[in-house]
Amino acid sequence: MTESPTSTESTPVAKSSRLDTTDLALIAAFAALIAVCSYLAAIPMGGAGVPLTLQGFALLLTGALLGPLRGTAAVILYLLLGVAGLPVFAGHAAGPGVFIGVTGGYLWTFPLMVLAVGLLVKHVLRRRRTNPLLVFAACLVGVVINHLGGIVGMAVVLRVGLPEAAVFDAPYWLGDLIKAAVAAVVASQVHRAFPKMLARRA
């Protein structure tokens, strides 16, 4: 009779440990995804020479699938790897100096961008997160945050006005909107297949 309570109490503990391991694995996997996508199609564009990559797609997907906490943790891990010297930034760049370079404004907004998308998809869309149009709207908020940060960063580093920095930034909008649309379609389908993806505490 004394063994029954012990056996029933051990089950939740084991389950909690398994969930924590899954969270860490997802955070590491999406940090790696962001790093890989920073290399893909790294083509310098615009007057400032900021490279066009698939990084934005990975960031938006991270927020939409992992939610605010795990998604932000994945981005912070990615940024820390770059600061530590691993060439995970666009153009195989690394080190803290990248944060004060021409692309620094974009990098600084990465956590906020993913946090915003994660909050919107998890807490605002809720069961409607299987709707790609609504997920796209959430991703669009992240795109705007990222571009605003990039414009301010370029204005500071290049010592130009905000309107001129916005002109430098303009060529990237179309590509980022396409990436947001693709991320929305992928995320909505994943949530349709795995409806409990964001039911976890993160």
PyRosetta script that sets phi, psi and omega in degrees:
from pyrosetta import init, pose_from_sequence

init()
pose = pose_from_sequence("MTESPTSTESTPVAKSSRLDTTDLALIAAFAALIAVCSYLAAIPMGGAGVPLTLQGFALLLTGALLGPLRGTAAVILYLLLGVAGLPVFAGHAAGPGVFIGVTGGYLWTFPLMVLAVGLLVKHVLRRRRTNPLLVFAACLVGVVINHLGGIVGMAVVLRVGLPEAAVFDAPYWLGDLIKAAVAAVVASQVHRAFPKMLARRA")
pose.set_psi(1, -30.6)
pose.set_omega(1, -178.4)
pose.set_phi(2, -79.2)
pose.set_psi(2, -18.2)
pose.set_omega(2, -176.6)
pose.set_phi(3, -82.3)
pose.set_psi(3, -24.0)
pose.set_omega(3, -175.6)
pose.set_phi(4, -63.5)
pose.set_psi(4, -47.6)
pose.set_omega(4, 178.1)
pose.set_phi(5, -60.9)
pose.set_psi(5, -37.0)
pose.set_omega(5, -179.5)
pose.set_phi(6, -62.8)
pose.set_psi(6, -43.6)
pose.set_omega(6, -178.1)
pose.set_phi(7, -67.8)
pose.set_psi(7, -35.0)
pose.set_omega(7, -179.3)
pose.set_phi(8, -75.0)
pose.set_psi(8, -29.6)
pose.set_omega(8, -179.5)
pose.set_phi(9, -76.0)
pose.set_psi(9, -26.0)
pose.set_omega(9, -176.5)
pose.set_phi(10, -74.7)
pose.set_psi(10, -24.6)
pose.set_omega(10, -176.8)
pose.set_phi(11, -64.1)
pose.set_psi(11, -49.1)
pose.set_omega(11, 178.5)
pose.set_phi(12, -60.4)
pose.set_psi(12, -35.0)
pose.set_omega(12, 179.9)
pose.set_phi(13, -63.3)
pose.set_psi(13, -44.4)
pose.set_omega(13, -179.7)
pose.set_phi(14, -65.5)
pose.set_psi(14, -38.5)
pose.set_omega(14, -179.4)
pose.set_phi(15, -65.6)
pose.set_psi(15, -41.6)
pose.set_omega(15, -179.9)
pose.set_phi(16, -62.4)
pose.set_psi(16, -41.4)
pose.set_omega(16, 178.8)
pose.set_phi(17, -62.5)
pose.set_psi(17, -40.2)
pose.set_omega(17, -179.4)
pose.set_phi(18, -65.1)
pose.set_psi(18, -38.8)
pose.set_omega(18, 179.1)
pose.set_phi(19, -65.9)
pose.set_psi(19, -40.8)
pose.set_omega(19, 178.8)
pose.set_phi(20, -61.7)
pose.set_psi(20, -41.1)
pose.set_omega(20, 178.4)
pose.set_phi(21, -63.8)
pose.set_psi(21, -40.2)
pose.set_omega(21, 178.2)
pose.set_phi(22, -64.2)
pose.set_psi(22, -42.2)
pose.set_omega(22, 178.0)
pose.set_phi(23, -58.3)
pose.set_psi(23, -47.6)
pose.set_omega(23, -178.9)
pose.set_phi(24, -63.5)
pose.set_psi(24, -38.9)
pose.set_omega(24, 179.7)
pose.set_phi(25, -65.4)
pose.set_psi(25, -41.1)
pose.set_omega(25, 178.7)
pose.set_phi(26, -66.3)
pose.set_psi(26, -41.3)
pose.set_omega(26, 179.2)
pose.set_phi(27, -61.6)
pose.set_psi(27, -45.9)
pose.set_omega(27, 179.7)
pose.set_phi(28, -65.5)
pose.set_psi(28, -41.5)
pose.set_omega(28, -178.2)
pose.set_phi(29, -64.6)
pose.set_psi(29, -41.8)
pose.set_omega(29, -178.8)
pose.set_phi(30, -76.5)
pose.set_psi(30, -28.6)
pose.set_omega(30, 172.3)
pose.set_phi(31, -63.0)
pose.set_psi(31, -40.7)
pose.set_omega(31, 177.3)
pose.set_phi(32, -66.4)
pose.set_psi(32, -38.3)
pose.set_omega(32, 178.6)
pose.set_phi(33, -61.9)
pose.set_psi(33, -43.0)
pose.set_omega(33, 178.4)
pose.set_phi(34, -61.9)
pose.set_psi(34, -41.7)
pose.set_omega(34, -179.8)
pose.set_phi(35, -63.5)
pose.set_psi(35, -44.8)
pose.set_omega(35, -179.8)
pose.set_phi(36, -63.1)
pose.set_psi(36, -43.7)
pose.set_omega(36, -178.3)
pose.set_phi(37, -68.6)
pose.set_psi(37, -19.6)
pose.set_omega(37, 177.9)
pose.set_phi(38, -71.4)
pose.set_psi(38, -18.8)
pose.set_omega(38, 178.5)
pose.set_phi(39, -88.9)
pose.set_psi(39, -28.6)
pose.set_omega(39, -171.8)
pose.set_phi(40, -73.4)
pose.set_psi(40, 129.4)
pose.set_omega(40, 177.2)
pose.set_phi(41, 55.1)
pose.set_psi(41, 42.9)
pose.set_omega(41, 179.5)
pose.set_phi(42, -77.9)
pose.set_psi(42, 85.8)
pose.set_omega(42, -175.5)
pose.set_phi(43, -112.9)
pose.set_psi(43, 118.6)
pose.set_omega(43, 177.5)
pose.set_phi(44, -62.5)
pose.set_psi(44, 134.6)
pose.set_omega(44, -179.7)
pose.set_phi(45, -139.3)
pose.set_psi(45, 164.0)
pose.set_omega(45, 173.4)
pose.set_phi(46, 71.8)
pose.set_psi(46, 171.7)
pose.set_omega(46, -177.4)
pose.set_phi(47, -66.6)
pose.set_psi(47, -24.0)
pose.set_omega(47, -179.0)
pose.set_phi(48, -91.1)
pose.set_psi(48, -8.4)
pose.set_omega(48, 178.7)
pose.set_phi(49, 72.2)
pose.set_psi(49, 22.6)
pose.set_omega(49, 177.3)
pose.set_phi(50, -70.9)
pose.set_psi(50, 128.2)
pose.set_omega(50, -176.1)
pose.set_phi(51, -72.3)
pose.set_psi(51, 142.8)
pose.set_omega(51, 174.0)
pose.set_phi(52, -90.7)
pose.set_psi(52, 121.4)
pose.set_omega(52, -178.9)
pose.set_phi(53, -132.7)
pose.set_psi(53, -179.7)
pose.set_omega(53, 174.8)
pose.set_phi(54, -93.2)
pose.set_psi(54, 12.6)
pose.set_omega(54, -178.3)
pose.set_phi(55, -59.6)
pose.set_psi(55, -41.5)
pose.set_omega(55, -179.7)
pose.set_phi(56, -60.0)
pose.set_psi(56, -38.7)
pose.set_omega(56, 177.1)
pose.set_phi(57, -59.8)
pose.set_psi(57, -46.6)
pose.set_omega(57, -178.7)
pose.set_phi(58, -64.5)
pose.set_psi(58, -39.5)
pose.set_omega(58, 179.8)
pose.set_phi(59, -64.7)
pose.set_psi(59, -46.3)
pose.set_omega(59, 180.0)
pose.set_phi(60, -64.5)
pose.set_psi(60, -40.5)
pose.set_omega(60, 178.8)
pose.set_phi(61, -64.7)
pose.set_psi(61, -38.5)
pose.set_omega(61, 178.5)
pose.set_phi(62, -60.0)
pose.set_psi(62, -47.6)
pose.set_omega(62, 179.1)
pose.set_phi(63, -65.3)
pose.set_psi(63, -41.6)
pose.set_omega(63, -176.1)
pose.set_phi(64, -70.8)
pose.set_psi(64, -28.5)
pose.set_omega(64, -177.2)
pose.set_phi(65, -98.2)
pose.set_psi(65, -37.9)
pose.set_omega(65, -176.0)
pose.set_phi(66, -92.0)
pose.set_psi(66, -18.3)
pose.set_omega(66, -178.0)
pose.set_phi(67, 87.2)
pose.set_psi(67, -179.0)
pose.set_omega(67, -172.3)
pose.set_phi(68, -67.2)
pose.set_psi(68, -43.7)
pose.set_omega(68, -174.1)
pose.set_phi(69, -77.1)
pose.set_psi(69, -54.8)
pose.set_omega(69, -179.7)
pose.set_phi(70, -66.2)
pose.set_psi(70, -37.4)
pose.set_omega(70, 179.1)
pose.set_phi(71, -63.2)
pose.set_psi(71, -47.1)
pose.set_omega(71, 178.5)
pose.set_phi(72, -63.9)
pose.set_psi(72, -37.8)
pose.set_omega(72, 178.2)
pose.set_phi(73, -62.6)
pose.set_psi(73, -38.9)
pose.set_omega(73, 179.0)
pose.set_phi(74, -64.2)
pose.set_psi(74, -40.9)
pose.set_omega(74, 179.5)
pose.set_phi(75, -68.0)
pose.set_psi(75, -42.6)
pose.set_omega(75, 179.1)
pose.set_phi(76, -62.7)
pose.set_psi(76, -40.4)
pose.set_omega(76, 176.8)
pose.set_phi(77, -60.6)
pose.set_psi(77, -44.6)
pose.set_omega(77, 178.0)
pose.set_phi(78, -59.0)
pose.set_psi(78, -45.9)
pose.set_omega(78, -179.5)
pose.set_phi(79, -65.9)
pose.set_psi(79, -39.3)
pose.set_omega(79, 178.8)
pose.set_phi(80, -64.4)
pose.set_psi(80, -37.5)
pose.set_omega(80, 176.7)
pose.set_phi(81, -62.2)
pose.set_psi(81, -40.0)
pose.set_omega(81, 177.9)
pose.set_phi(82, -67.4)
pose.set_psi(82, -41.7)
pose.set_omega(82, 178.2)
pose.set_phi(83, -63.2)
pose.set_psi(83, -35.2)
pose.set_omega(83, -179.1)
pose.set_phi(84, -70.8)
pose.set_psi(84, -11.3)
pose.set_omega(84, 176.5)
pose.set_phi(85, 116.4)
pose.set_psi(85, -5.2)
pose.set_omega(85, 177.5)
pose.set_phi(86, -75.1)
pose.set_psi(86, 134.2)
pose.set_omega(86, -175.6)
pose.set_phi(87, -77.6)
pose.set_psi(87, 66.6)
pose.set_omega(87, -175.3)
pose.set_phi(88, -99.8)
pose.set_psi(88, -7.4)
pose.set_omega(88, 179.3)
pose.set_phi(89, -83.8)
pose.set_psi(89, 167.5)
pose.set_omega(89, -179.3)
pose.set_phi(90, -57.5)
pose.set_psi(90, 140.3)
pose.set_omega(90, -178.7)
pose.set_phi(91, 73.7)
pose.set_psi(91, 22.0)
pose.set_omega(91, -179.5)
pose.set_phi(92, 60.4)
pose.set_psi(92, 26.7)
pose.set_omega(92, 179.2)
pose.set_phi(93, -79.8)
pose.set_psi(93, 159.4)
pose.set_omega(93, 179.4)
pose.set_phi(94, -158.5)
pose.set_psi(94, 167.8)
pose.set_omega(94, 176.1)
pose.set_phi(95, 94.5)
pose.set_psi(95, 160.9)
pose.set_omega(95, -178.2)
pose.set_phi(96, -66.3)
pose.set_psi(96, -20.3)
pose.set_omega(96, -179.2)
pose.set_phi(97, -62.3)
pose.set_psi(97, -24.4)
pose.set_omega(97, -179.5)
pose.set_phi(98, -62.9)
pose.set_psi(98, -29.0)
pose.set_omega(98, -176.9)
pose.set_phi(99, -72.7)
pose.set_psi(99, -14.3)
pose.set_omega(99, 177.0)
pose.set_phi(100, -113.8)
pose.set_psi(100, 13.0)
pose.set_omega(100, 177.3)
pose.set_phi(101, -90.7)
pose.set_psi(101, -170.2)
pose.set_omega(101, -175.5)
pose.set_phi(102, -65.4)
pose.set_psi(102, -26.6)
pose.set_omega(102, 178.7)
pose.set_phi(103, -95.0)
pose.set_psi(103, 2.8)
pose.set_omega(103, -175.1)
pose.set_phi(104, -58.9)
pose.set_psi(104, -37.8)
pose.set_omega(104, -179.5)
pose.set_phi(105, -61.4)
pose.set_psi(105, -36.4)
pose.set_omega(105, 177.1)
pose.set_phi(106, -67.2)
pose.set_psi(106, -44.1)
pose.set_omega(106, -177.8)
pose.set_phi(107, -62.6)
pose.set_psi(107, -41.9)
pose.set_omega(107, -177.5)
pose.set_phi(108, -60.9)
pose.set_psi(108, -29.1)
pose.set_omega(108, -176.7)
pose.set_phi(109, -89.5)
pose.set_psi(109, -6.1)
pose.set_omega(109, -177.8)
pose.set_phi(110, -52.4)
pose.set_psi(110, -51.6)
pose.set_omega(110, -179.8)
pose.set_phi(111, -61.8)
pose.set_psi(111, -41.6)
pose.set_omega(111, -179.8)
pose.set_phi(112, -66.3)
pose.set_psi(112, -38.6)
pose.set_omega(112, 178.8)
pose.set_phi(113, -60.4)
pose.set_psi(113, -50.1)
pose.set_omega(113, -178.6)
pose.set_phi(114, -69.7)
pose.set_psi(114, -37.3)
pose.set_omega(114, 177.3)
pose.set_phi(115, -60.5)
pose.set_psi(115, -44.9)
pose.set_omega(115, -178.9)
pose.set_phi(116, -63.3)
pose.set_psi(116, -46.0)
pose.set_omega(116, 179.7)
pose.set_phi(117, -63.0)
pose.set_psi(117, -44.1)
pose.set_omega(117, -179.7)
pose.set_phi(118, -62.2)
pose.set_psi(118, -42.9)
pose.set_omega(118, 179.2)
pose.set_phi(119, -63.8)
pose.set_psi(119, -43.2)
pose.set_omega(119, -178.2)
pose.set_phi(120, -65.8)
pose.set_psi(120, -46.1)
pose.set_omega(120, -177.7)
pose.set_phi(121, -67.9)
pose.set_psi(121, -41.5)
pose.set_omega(121, -175.9)
pose.set_phi(122, -77.9)
pose.set_psi(122, -46.2)
pose.set_omega(122, -169.8)
pose.set_phi(123, -102.9)
pose.set_psi(123, -22.9)
pose.set_omega(123, 179.9)
pose.set_phi(124, -97.6)
pose.set_psi(124, -50.5)
pose.set_omega(124, -179.4)
pose.set_phi(125, -72.3)
pose.set_psi(125, -38.9)
pose.set_omega(125, -179.7)
pose.set_phi(126, 51.4)
pose.set_psi(126, -118.5)
pose.set_omega(126, -177.2)
pose.set_phi(127, -71.1)
pose.set_psi(127, -12.1)
pose.set_omega(127, 179.7)
pose.set_phi(128, -87.2)
pose.set_psi(128, 8.0)
pose.set_omega(128, -179.3)
pose.set_phi(129, -70.6)
pose.set_psi(129, -4.8)
pose.set_omega(129, 174.3)
pose.set_phi(130, -86.4)
pose.set_psi(130, -1.6)
pose.set_omega(130, 178.1)
pose.set_phi(131, -90.6)
pose.set_psi(131, 110.9)
pose.set_omega(131, -176.1)
pose.set_phi(132, -61.7)
pose.set_psi(132, -31.2)
pose.set_omega(132, 179.7)
pose.set_phi(133, -67.3)
pose.set_psi(133, -40.2)
pose.set_omega(133, 178.9)
pose.set_phi(134, -70.4)
pose.set_psi(134, -38.7)
pose.set_omega(134, 177.2)
pose.set_phi(135, -65.7)
pose.set_psi(135, -37.1)
pose.set_omega(135, 176.8)
pose.set_phi(136, -61.4)
pose.set_psi(136, -40.7)
pose.set_omega(136, 178.1)
pose.set_phi(137, -61.0)
pose.set_psi(137, -40.2)
pose.set_omega(137, 177.1)
pose.set_phi(138, -65.3)
pose.set_psi(138, -42.0)
pose.set_omega(138, 179.0)
pose.set_phi(139, -65.3)
pose.set_psi(139, -33.8)
pose.set_omega(139, 179.6)
pose.set_phi(140, -62.1)
pose.set_psi(140, -36.6)
pose.set_omega(140, 176.1)
pose.set_phi(141, -60.6)
pose.set_psi(141, -42.9)
pose.set_omega(141, 177.7)
pose.set_phi(142, -63.3)
pose.set_psi(142, -39.9)
pose.set_omega(142, 178.5)
pose.set_phi(143, -61.9)
pose.set_psi(143, -44.3)
pose.set_omega(143, -179.9)
pose.set_phi(144, -62.0)
pose.set_psi(144, -44.3)
pose.set_omega(144, 179.0)
pose.set_phi(145, -59.1)
pose.set_psi(145, -45.7)
pose.set_omega(145, -178.4)
pose.set_phi(146, -63.4)
pose.set_psi(146, -43.9)
pose.set_omega(146, -178.6)
pose.set_phi(147, -69.9)
pose.set_psi(147, -36.6)
pose.set_omega(147, 176.9)
pose.set_phi(148, -61.6)
pose.set_psi(148, -43.1)
pose.set_omega(148, 177.7)
pose.set_phi(149, -64.1)
pose.set_psi(149, -40.6)
pose.set_omega(149, 179.3)
pose.set_phi(150, -64.5)
pose.set_psi(150, -39.9)
pose.set_omega(150, 179.5)
pose.set_phi(151, -64.4)
pose.set_psi(151, -46.1)
pose.set_omega(151, 178.8)
pose.set_phi(152, -62.9)
pose.set_psi(152, -42.4)
pose.set_omega(152, -180.0)
pose.set_phi(153, -61.8)
pose.set_psi(153, -44.7)
pose.set_omega(153, 179.6)
pose.set_phi(154, -66.6)
pose.set_psi(154, -36.7)
pose.set_omega(154, 178.6)
pose.set_phi(155, -62.0)
pose.set_psi(155, -40.3)
pose.set_omega(155, -179.2)
pose.set_phi(156, -72.0)
pose.set_psi(156, -49.4)
pose.set_omega(156, -175.2)
pose.set_phi(157, -69.1)
pose.set_psi(157, -43.0)
pose.set_omega(157, -177.4)
pose.set_phi(158, -87.4)
pose.set_psi(158, -6.2)
pose.set_omega(158, 178.9)
pose.set_phi(159, 57.0)
pose.set_psi(159, 51.7)
pose.set_omega(159, 177.0)
pose.set_phi(160, -124.7)
pose.set_psi(160, 169.3)
pose.set_omega(160, 177.8)
pose.set_phi(161, -75.5)
pose.set_psi(161, 162.4)
pose.set_omega(161, 179.1)
pose.set_phi(162, -59.8)
pose.set_psi(162, -39.6)
pose.set_omega(162, 177.8)
pose.set_phi(163, -60.8)
pose.set_psi(163, -41.3)
pose.set_omega(163, 178.9)
pose.set_phi(164, -67.8)
pose.set_psi(164, -39.3)
pose.set_omega(164, 177.2)
pose.set_phi(165, -63.3)
pose.set_psi(165, -36.5)
pose.set_omega(165, 178.2)
pose.set_phi(166, -64.6)
pose.set_psi(166, -33.6)
pose.set_omega(166, 176.5)
pose.set_phi(167, -66.2)
pose.set_psi(167, -41.6)
pose.set_omega(167, 177.0)
pose.set_phi(168, -61.9)
pose.set_psi(168, -35.1)
pose.set_omega(168, -176.6)
pose.set_phi(169, -79.8)
pose.set_psi(169, -24.4)
pose.set_omega(169, -172.0)
pose.set_phi(170, -53.8)
pose.set_psi(170, -40.7)
pose.set_omega(170, -177.0)
pose.set_phi(171, -61.6)
pose.set_psi(171, -16.2)
pose.set_omega(171, -175.3)
pose.set_phi(172, -90.1)
pose.set_psi(172, -11.0)
pose.set_omega(172, -175.3)
pose.set_phi(173, -63.7)
pose.set_psi(173, -46.4)
pose.set_omega(173, -177.1)
pose.set_phi(174, -60.4)
pose.set_psi(174, -47.5)
pose.set_omega(174, 179.5)
pose.set_phi(175, -61.2)
pose.set_psi(175, -40.4)
pose.set_omega(175, -179.3)
pose.set_phi(176, -70.8)
pose.set_psi(176, -32.3)
pose.set_omega(176, 176.0)
pose.set_phi(177, -67.6)
pose.set_psi(177, -38.2)
pose.set_omega(177, 176.5)
pose.set_phi(178, -64.9)
pose.set_psi(178, -43.4)
pose.set_omega(178, 178.9)
pose.set_phi(179, -63.8)
pose.set_psi(179, -36.7)
pose.set_omega(179, 177.5)
pose.set_phi(180, -65.2)
pose.set_psi(180, -39.1)
pose.set_omega(180, 179.3)
pose.set_phi(181, -65.6)
pose.set_psi(181, -44.0)
pose.set_omega(181, 179.6)
pose.set_phi(182, -65.9)
pose.set_psi(182, -42.4)
pose.set_omega(182, 178.2)
pose.set_phi(183, -61.2)
pose.set_psi(183, -38.9)
pose.set_omega(183, 179.9)
pose.set_phi(184, -65.2)
pose.set_psi(184, -42.1)
pose.set_omega(184, 179.2)
pose.set_phi(185, -64.3)
pose.set_psi(185, -46.5)
pose.set_omega(185, -179.4)
pose.set_phi(186, -63.6)
pose.set_psi(186, -47.2)
pose.set_omega(186, -177.9)
pose.set_phi(187, -63.2)
pose.set_psi(187, -43.0)
pose.set_omega(187, -179.4)
pose.set_phi(188, -63.7)
pose.set_psi(188, -36.6)
pose.set_omega(188, 178.5)
pose.set_phi(189, -70.4)
pose.set_psi(189, -37.8)
pose.set_omega(189, 177.2)
pose.set_phi(190, -65.0)
pose.set_psi(190, -42.0)
pose.set_omega(190, 179.0)
pose.set_phi(191, -67.8)
pose.set_psi(191, -30.3)
pose.set_omega(191, 176.6)
pose.set_phi(192, -68.4)
pose.set_psi(192, -40.3)
pose.set_omega(192, -179.2)
pose.set_phi(193, -77.0)
pose.set_psi(193, -33.1)
pose.set_omega(193, -178.7)
pose.set_phi(194, -126.8)
pose.set_psi(194, 77.9)
pose.set_omega(194, -174.6)
pose.set_phi(195, -62.2)
pose.set_psi(195, -16.5)
pose.set_omega(195, -180.0)
pose.set_phi(196, -98.8)
pose.set_psi(196, 14.2)
pose.set_omega(196, -177.6)
pose.set_phi(197, -57.2)
pose.set_psi(197, -39.2)
pose.set_omega(197, 179.9)
pose.set_phi(198, -107.3)
pose.set_psi(198, 13.3)
pose.set_omega(198, 177.1)
pose.set_phi(199, -77.9)
pose.set_psi(199, -13.7)
pose.set_omega(199, 179.2)
pose.set_phi(200, -70.2)
pose.set_psi(200, 165.6)
pose.set_omega(200, -173.5)
pose.set_phi(201, -62.6)
pose.set_psi(201, -21.2)
pose.set_omega(201, -178.9)
pose.set_phi(202, -88.2)
pose.dump_pdb("model.pdb")
